[in-house]
Amino acid sequence: MDDDDVVDTQSVERVRTITKRTARRVVAIAVLAGFGGGLFMATVVYAVYGVDRLSATWWVLAIFPALGAFQAVHWHRHYRSILLQLDALEARVQRGEVVYGSQVKFHSYR
């Protein structure tokens, strides 16, 4: 193993910063995509069926944001799991353990 591959606290902090920024973006996009998709599909349903199927428009407006919220919860749990693993990695590094970046693996929640 090369000494350039050794994980230090600064690299863990950089990864944590990037991960938090990415997590905020992904969760926000999931919520906004649900609302945007719902508005788009409700507009399509209303344009195609008109007032005759107004209840279908309301169902679409309810279902798509719910799907977006479901995805937001999924991605929040995913990134929370990654951040917890980063905390554990940082604790190992601070204890003085030599950790090589090529041996570090992250997994989603289980």
Summary of the structure (lengths in Angstrom):
residues: 110
radius of gyration: 21.4
end to end distance: 30.7
largest distance: 69.9
contacts: 290
relative contact order: 0.18
helix: 84%
strand: 2%
